[in-house]
Amino acid sequence: MSADYCFVVIRRCALIRITLLSGGTGTPKLLQGLVRLVSEENLTIICNTADDYYFYGLYVCPDIDSVLYCLKSFLDEEKWWGIKGDTFNCLDMLKLYGYDPWFQLGDRDLALHIHRTRLLKEGLSLSEIINDACMRLNIKPHIIPMTDQKVTTMVFTDKGKLNFQEFWVREHANVKVFSVEFEGIKRAEPTQDVIDSIMESDAIIIGPSNPVTSIGPILEVKGIKTALERTQGIKIAISPIIGEKPLSGPAGQLMETQNLSVSPYAIAKIYSNFLDVLIIHSTDTGLVPQIEELGISVFSTNIIMKSLDDKITLAQEILRLIEEKTC
């Protein structure tokens, strides 16, 4: 798309309110494109918190922190976690005291976890703490945890019951998976900001993230699916699957535990109760008729975001779809 078209989209859609459901690495990549095209104040990111866990006595929120660092241009984009150029001297010292630092937290990264853990002990909610971090880092988009209650993704494997970080980071997913459970999900409730952002947005984007353990927990929080079904905003998802393979991460392995095929069609089925548009890769156009039978419109384009240009181009495509409905 031309620069002139991009300018027109920005002018026409300057006041459009967009909410993203985010987890893993796919959605932050898309976010890098969106923030260059739309008003940051009109962006809300609802983050998965089921990957959160205590490491070395500190409360870590991997998906929230990736979004924070992404928006502050701190993110290490080679690993897609942590802070670029960080050192690991603290973890090296922990080894001397008998720790196995399989979960890597850099020296600069530790500051956020120390700050968050202290405020949690003082009685602040996770939402309040993230608002505080955004204010201190001068981050304009609104970042919201999916819930302030503790939810933990547990993966049942041939090596026993593992939290998601043990499964993915420590074991590198090299285990046989039987099932996935979200501990604490039945008592989890969204904050009013989560529901308001869905109901009041002109567009809700489900990022190209793992549908089982990144987006799945968000959808299981009480009231979120209902809000997605009732909102008048257009609901758009980007497939995290091309052909029969995930763009990244263990999505394929985990989808199979849910008796789902690893395909864009399965993504459409998961979101079929509320989804308006599914964006698939240009090589998957053969699935269009099958997906459309679910009542979902399909748009095909390049969804592989290797470069900043790729991210901006995909964001432009999404804005054009939103523009057709709202501008």
N, C-alpha and C positions, 0 to 999 in steps of 0.2 A: 504494500500500500504506500501511496505517496505521502510526503510530508504535509502537503496541502490537505489531504483527507484527514490525517492525524490531527491537524489544527482545527478542522471543522468539528471533528468528534469531541475534542476537548471543549470547544466553545459551546456546542449543543448540550453536552452531557456534564457540564461543570457542576451542576447541582444534583446529579444523580447520586443516590445513596446506595452503596454496595456493601454487602456482608459476605465474608468468605468463611467457609468451614475449613479449618486448617489442621494438618498433622504431618509429621515426617518432613521430607525435603521438597516434594513436588509443589505444594502450595506456596512456600516462600519464594521459589523460582518465579512463579507466576506473579507474585506480589511485586517483585523487582520490576516487572514490566508495567503493572498497573499504576504504581506510584509515580511513574513518569508521564502518565496520561490523564489522571483524574485528580481531583482535589483530595489531598490526604485526610482532611478533616471529615470527609464523607465516606471514609473507608472504616469498616469494622471487621476485626478478625476474631472469630470464635475458635479458641484453640483446644485441642485434645489435651486432657490432663491425666488420662489413664496410664501414661508412661512415666508419670512422676514417681520419684522414689527417694528415700534417704540413702545417701552415699557418704561414708566417712562422717556421719552425724549431721550432714547438711542436706536440706531439702532441695532437690533438683527438679526442674520442670523443662525437660528437653525440648518439647515442641513450642512452648511459649518462648523459651530463651532463643531458639533459632529465629523466631519472628522478630523479637526485640533486636537481636544482633543484626539481622538482615536489614531492618529499617534504619538502624544506626550506622550501617556500612561497616560493622565490626566483623561480620560473619566470615569464617574460614570457608571459602567456596570450593576448596579442593576436597575437604572432608564433609562439608555441609553440616558441621556442628562446631561449637566452640568459637574462639576469637582468633582471627588470622594473626600469625606471628607470635602466638602465645608460647610461653615456656612451661615446663612441667617440673620445676625444681621441688615443689612441695611434694608431689607424688614420689619423686626420687627419694626424698627423705623418709616418707612413710614406709617405703620398702625396708628401711633400716629398723623400723619398729614392728616388722612382721606383717605388714599389710600386703595384700595382693591387689595392686591398683589397676585392675582390668578395666574399670570404668574411668576413662580419662577426663580429668578436670584440670584445665590449665590454670596457671597462677593468676592471670587477670580474670579469668572466668570465675574463680573462687569468690571474688568480691560480691558478685550478685547472689550467690548461694548463701554466703554468710549473712548478707543483708536480709534476704528473704527469711532465712531460718530464725534470725533474731526477732523480726517483726511477727512471725507466726507465734513465737513463744510469748510475745507481748499481747497476743489476742487479736491481731488484725486478720481479716479474711484474705484469701489469696487474691480476690478481685481488688481489694484495697491496696495490696502490696504491688500488684501489677500497675495500677494507676499511679502509684508513687514512683515506680521505676520509669514509667513513660514520661512523667513530669520532669524527673531529674535528668533523663536522657534527651529531653526535648523531642519526643516522638509524638507526632500528631495523630496518626490513625488510632482508633480505639481498639485496644487489645483486651479481650475478655476470656477468662477461663470458662470452659463449658459448665462448670459447677464449682462451688466453694467446698463441697464435701469431697472426702477422699475416695477416689475410685482407682483400682489397680488392675491392670491387665495381667492375667495369669495364664500361662501356656502349659498345658498338660502334655508331657513328652515321655519318651522312653528313658529319660534321665531324671524323671520326677517333675514336680510342679515348680515352674520357674516364672519369675516376673518377666515382663517383656524385655527389659534390659539384659537380664541374664540370658534369655533365649537369643536375642539378636546380637548383643555386643560381646558377651563372654563366650557363648557357644557358637556364634556366627551362623545360627540357624541350622547347624549340622546335627540335628536331632530329628527323630520321628515325632511328629505332632499328632496328638489325638483330638484335642479340643481346645477352645479358648473360652475364658470366663472373665467377666468384669466384676471383680469383688467390690461390693459397696454400691453398685449401680442402682439397686432398688431404693435406697434411701437418698440418692443424689437428686437434687433439684437445681434447675437453672436459676441464675439471678434474674431479676426483672429486666436488666439490661440485655441479657441474651434473647429473651422473648421479644422485647421491644425492637431490637435491631432486626430480627427476622420479619416481624410484622410491619415495620415501618420502612424497610428498604425497598428500593425499586428493583433490585436484583440480588439474588442470593447465589453465590458461586460455590459449588462443591469442588474443591481443588483436586488435582490428580494425585491423590494420596491413597494409601492402603485402605480399601473399603472395610476391612475387618477390624484392624487395630488402631487406625488413625481416625477415620471418619465414623466407624462403627460405634465407638463409645459415645461420641457426641450425639448420635441419633438415638441412643438408648437412654439418655437422660430424660427424665419425665417431662413431657410437654413439648419437647423440641420437634419431634415428628409431627405432632398436631399443628404446631405453629407453621411448619413448612407446608403442610397441606392446606392451611387456611389463608396464608398470606397472599396478597395480590401481586407481590413481586415476582418477576420471572425467575425460575429456578434453572440454573445451568450447571451441568457437571462436565468436567474434563476427564476422559477415561485415563486411568493409570496403567491400562493394559493396551499393548499393541500386538495384534495377532493372538498368540497364546502365551505371551511373556509380559511380565510387569516391567515398567520403565525402570524401576529400582526397588530394592528391598524384598521382603519375604511375602509380598501380597499373594503371589501364586500359590505358594505352599500353604498359606493360611486360608485362602479361599477354598482349597480342596477339602480342608477339614469341615467346611460348612456345606459340603456337597454341591459346590458351585463350580461350573466350568471356568477356566481361566480365559476370559474373553471379554471384549467390550459389551457383548450382549448380556453377560452376567452382571456387569456394572449397571446396565440399564434396568435389569430386573430388581436389583437391590434397592434402587432409588425410584422404582416405578410408581409408588404411591403418591409422589409429589413432583417428580421431575418433569420439566417442560422441554428441555433441550439437552441432548448429549453430544459433546464434541468428541469425535474419534479421529484417529490418524487416517491420512489419505489412502493408506494401503488397506484399510478395513471397510471400504465402501460396499463390499459384498454383503455386509451385515445390515445395511440400511433398511431393507424391507422388513426383516425380522424384528428390528428394534422399533420401527414405526408401528408394528402391530400392537405394541405395548401402549400406544398412544403418546409416544415421545418423538419429538422432532429430532432430526440428526443433521449435524453439520460436520463435514470432514475437512481437515487441514493438517498441516504439520504441527504435531503436539510435542515434538522433541525439543527441549529448551537447553541447547548446549551453549549458546551465546546470548549476550544481552539483546542483540537484534532479534533472535528467536523469541525471547520473552516478550519484547515489545510488540512484535508482530502478532503473537497469539493474543496478547492483551487487546490489541486493536480489533482483532476479529471478534472477540467477546464483546467489546464495546459496540461494535456495529450491530451485533445481535440484540443487545440491550436497547440501542438507539431505535431499532425498528419497532420496538414495543413501547418505549417510554418517552422518547424525545419528540 
